[in-house]
C-alpha cells in the first residue's frame, strides 16, 4: 500500500511540474514592419486551450486569447506595432504547468511595394512538379508518410518529380522564352494512395507551412525562387483556400464546430463512416451527413439564386477527400491570409494562382485580396473562375461594375477563350459563327472587364484536354499560339506544348499530365535538348521560342491598343498599335488558299507599304493583296 501511495504521489508531482504540451505554432515565424501589425498564432498541443500566455518582448502586446471548441488548440492574437526583429519569448502557463517558447520575429527583405507581380508583359509556363523532372531520388520514398508509392507506369500515382528537377532546368525556360513559372501546389499532401489514385497533383493540403518532402524542403523552394529571379524568371504559387486535405490535423480534431462547412460528417460519431466513404468514388453522396458541391458556379453571381443552390456551390465539399473550409469563420480566413503573406515574405514568390476561387466565400476572399493589395500594391493574384462566359469571368475582376460586390481580385482566367478556341480548331471559319468567329465574338465582350490586359488566357492546362488532343498536327496549334501571344491578355502555356505533347482526359486526367521526356532517370531521350527532340518537336520548339523572344519587352503587345476585324471570307485579323508601330496577327481560318485584302485593313495599315512576318522573316508588300496558304498564320510587324 505504501509503495502504491508513493507512486501515486510521484505521479501527481510529475504532472504538476510537467511542461505545457505544445506540438507546433503557426506561422512558424513572422515579420515585423507589416502595415497590418496584427498576428494570429495558432498553437497546437494537448489541452493547450486553457493556457494563459504572456510576453515581455518590447513593442509586442497580447490582444486576446481565443479558446476554441477543441481543447487542443489556442489562438493567440498579438499586436506587433512597435516590435523590432529578434527572438520573442512566449510564456505559456496552465495551472502549475509552464513552458517558454522562443518565437522568431524577422526583418523583411523588401518593402511591400517592391514585390512586383506578373503582368501581361509576362508569359506563364504552367507545369506539375511531379511530372516535370526529378532532380533527386533520395526523396522518392519518405519514411513516416501515409502509404504511397512511385509508379510511372500508373498515370494517377506519383512519378517522382520535384523542385530540384525544376531548378536544374531553369535555363531551359530561358531558352524557350517564358518569363514566369506557375506550378501546381507544392505544400505537404500527406494523403494515402487509394488503389491507383494519389494526390500527386497537390490539391489536398495537410500542412500549410511545409513543402511536401517528396518535392523537397522549404529551403529548396527558396533556392528555386532565388535562382529563378537571378535568371529573370518569376514564380507563381498555387494555393487553395477552399478546402484542405482529409489528413490535415484539423479534420480528426476540429478546432471549432464551424471550422469546416457541413462539418457533421467529421464529428466523432461519423468519422468511421467518413473514412470508409471517402475512399469510394462518389459513394459519399449516400451519407446524409455529407454535402457534395454541385460544381455549378452560377449561383454565386445569379441575382435570382436560391439559398439551396448557393449553399451547395459554396458549402459543399469539392470531393470527399477535401473537406470544405469555412472562410466565414474569421479565425479561418485570418489563418489563410497570414499563410499567403508568409510565403511571399519567406520564399519570395511573385504571384499567386488561387484554385477553385468561386467555391469559397466571396466576402472572405475579397477581404484577403484587400489585405494583399494594401501590403503589396504591385503584386498579382489570378483566380480560377471556371465558367466559359465572359460576363461571369468579368464579374470576378477587381472594380467590376456588373458584380454584386467588389472582389478586389486583379486577374481572372479566361475560360471563354479556352472554350472558343477548343471549338474553333476543328472548324472552318464561315461568315457568321464558326471558326475564328467564336474568338471574335468572345473578345467583343471585353468592355465588361475593368482591365482586359489583366485577364489570363490559355489554350489548355492540367485540368483540360491538351490542345492537340491525341494528335500531333501543329497547324491549328500555331494559329492558336500566335493569337494567344499577341492579343490583350496575360498568356499562359502548358508544359510540353512546345514539343507537341498531347493527350486527353477521356480515360484519366493522368493522360494530360504525362512526364516531360528526359526529366526522369532512365528516360530514353532528353527533350530538354535539341539533340533529344524529334524533327517535328524541334520545329515546334524553335517556332514558339522565336515568337516568345520577340514578345519579350515588346510594348506594342503589352501596351498597345487593340483592333479586331470581323472574320472576312475566313480571314481573322487583330491589330495592336503603339507609338507609331503596328503588329497584325493574320489567321486564315480556311483549309484552302485565301487572300489578304489590303483595302479592308487600310485603317491600321495606313501609309505603310511593307511588313515583316516575325515568324519567318519574310517580307510582305502592303500596297496590294497577297495570298495566304491554307490555315496560314502571320504576325506582321511594321
Secondary structure, DSSP 8 states (H G I E B T S, - for coil): -HHHHHHHHHHHHHHHH------EEESSSEESS-SS-EEEEEEE-TT-TT-EEE---TT-EEEEEE--SSTTEEEEEEE-TT--SEEEEEEEEETTEEEEEEEEEE--SS-GGG-----TT-EEEEE-HHHH--S-STTSS-TTS-S--B-TTSTTSB----HHHHHTTHHHHHHHT--EEEES--EE-----BTTB--TT--S-SEEEEE-TTT--HHHHHHHHHHHHHTT-EEEEEE--SB--TTSHHHHS-SSTTSBTTGGGGSHHHHHHHHHHHTSTTGGGG-TT--B-----GGGT-TT--HHHHHHHHHSBSSTTS-BB-TTSHHHHHHHHHHHHHHHHHH---EEEETTGGGS-HHHHHHHHHHHHHH-TT--EEE----S-HHHHHHTBTT-SSSSS---B-EEEEHHHHHHHHHHTTS---SSSSTTHHHHHHHGGGGG-S-GGGEEEES--TTS--TTTT----HHHHHHHHHHTTSSSEEEEETTGGGT----SSS-GGGGS---TTSSTT-S--TTSGGGS-HHHHHHHHHHHHHHHHHTT-HHHHH-EEEEEEEETTEEEEEEEETTEEEEEEEE-SSS-EEE-GGGGHHHHTT--EEEETTT--EEESSS-EEE-TT-EEEEE-
